[in-house]
Amino acid sequence: MTTDLSLLPIGVMSKGIAEIPGIEAWLGDEVVRARFGRFWQPISAVAGWGHKSTAQQAMQYADAKHLPYLSLEDGFIRSIGLGPDTPSQAMIIDDIGIYYDATMPSRFERLAVQRMTEAKLQRAQALIAQWREARVSKYNHLREYGRVLPNDYVLVADQTRGDASVIWGQADRQSFSKMLEAAQHDYPECTVLIKIHPAVKAGLKRGYFDIEKLSNNPRLHFISDDVHPTRLLENATAVYTVTSQIGFEALLWGKPVHCFGMPFYAGWGLTRDALAAPERRKPITLEQLAHAALVEYARYRHPETQEACEVEELIEWVRFQRSMRARFASTLYAINFSWNKKPSVERFLAGSSMQFVKHESQIPKGAAIVVWGSREVTRADLTVVRLEDGFVRSVGLGADLIRPTSWVADQTGIYYDATGPSDLENTLQNFKPDQRLLERAKKLHAKIIESGISKYNLGGKQWMRPANGKRVILVPGQVETDASIVYGAPEIRTNIDLVRAVLEANPKAYIVYKPHPDVVAGLRHKGELDYTLAGLCDEVLTDVSIHHLLNEVDEVHVMTSLTGFEALLRGRTVVTYGQPFYAGWGLTEDKLVCERRTRKLSLTELVAGALILYPSYRDKSLDNFASPEYALERMLELQTTEVAFKAARAWGRRWVARLTTRRR
């Protein structure tokens, strides 16, 4: 009987490959690891990491057993960071050879010569444009080169000695010397910028250029900074490479590329080659090269869903990550943050190097300072970044030390300070959302309503309105020392005054008061109203789900409470007695007017600005910035783990009780 190989697992010799996250999903089959140099069950193929020395045993085993060998490699747009802590989101699986081995055919070479349909041509052209616009590369954690570049220069790429692409790309040390000589000869009027590999600069590996020997040449400038390459490519007159992927990226940027080895992108008539191309390689277009390499050759997985995706989706995700990581100065000084907030500060400001200090005097002149909320900054020479909880924060209270899923970082002011503008207010006043953003906001809004998501997602009992036919008004209590009241409620500033104002204006309504969750939990000081409620309100509710409560009331009257925003999302009438961020846009009935807010917004536009553009989202299951859609899904998952949540809340409260002074 003939064994159906498609039903058998794929074998790997390497522990590292066996432990790649989702390796079975990448390969589309079960994976088994060899023990003592052999497999103890039938397998359909053997997989190894390219042509690395560690893969030799796997190749030899496959050859001896007449089994297919699958070469694995990272794709051409791999990830945000480096190493095992940031697993690859793109993988190449080649059943013929491997793309960087010019001595033999590869699956890539077969894909590159396929005929292009009109649909493929248009997709490739759009993909090349997207690559440039998103400013992506293979690795995407670094900032772009920030120093002044020469007016006219050619870029020369060094590589690390022993790099497999150099060895299998038919090159050696002399190839680099010839390349440097040619760059100076071909462009006599240009500066020659030599990009040194970061590992060489760090002393971890050796490169092919002798920096000390070449530093006496005035035409040669070395870039040893660990930087993202896109700006260097974008402004180069030409690019010289042996086999580095920088050459492929330079082609996507429309630059002349000179090759002194035989990388996968050479020999197709697109580059100026020092070596003769293999007979297998015939002239193709840039669109064929890009489509083969980026669309057909590599497989992709979306970092949030961990499901297969197209390269365009991954590029958009990388674009988003890079934009979030580049928002602020490369070095930030965070002042006087408590121990429990420091990890979150580093996570939400990833992309900048964090320095934690206690006093402004420790911060260099002209630097950027990070503070919590409305904390005063006395030095005028500092750029200020203010942090605060986002509008969909977590499953559990911040005062319980529950790690936040959402924070905002504001360089203009802060959203609750109505005495001046904020990044959110400026966005809402001036932005012009496209249809894609509005559709996304509509779906996010619908998901919030469907799932019952709120700021803290505490759960609680359901409540039903009385059957007396009266109009039901909810008055949400606030912590009266809260900064949103200090800076956003110039007239009515206490819970008791708010309730009295509501009663005076609505004597026939049924008034429901809900204290702030921090007050109910005993984590914040009670206001005057909390002791004198009985004779003022028709009902006081504590352990009630805010989501269900909002569905039962007709109106919500607030000073600055976020409950007003959540009520708007649920289609309720909202009356504001202060100036919260959602007031003044034509969506609420406002007792006070903010002269700066002159625009009339739709609810969808408010959602787009407040929940998509303004906050940043993080989740411990994803070591990168998250989309609000992913954050909501994770919150819904966490809501189901009630036991773990209650344990975390109890742990947090014990520690809060021990803190005699709470520092932001």
PyMOL commands that set and color helices and strands:
alter all, ss='L'
color gray80, all
select helices_A, chain A and resi 5-7+15-18+23-27+53-64+107-112+118-134+164-167+173-186+198-201+211-214+230-234+246-252+286-297+311-325+342-348+360-362+398-400+423-430+435-451+483-488+495-505+517-520+528-531+546-552+563-569+603-613+628-639+642-658
alter helices_A, ss='H'
color red, helices_A
select strands_A, chain A and resi 10-12+31-33+45-49+69-74+90-94+153-157+191-195+220-223+238-241+257-259+272-273+298-301+308-309+331-335+353-357+368-372+383-389+406-410+472-476+510-514+539-540+555-558+573-576+589-590+615-619+622-626
alter strands_A, ss='S'
color yellow, strands_A
deselect
rebuild
show_as cartoon
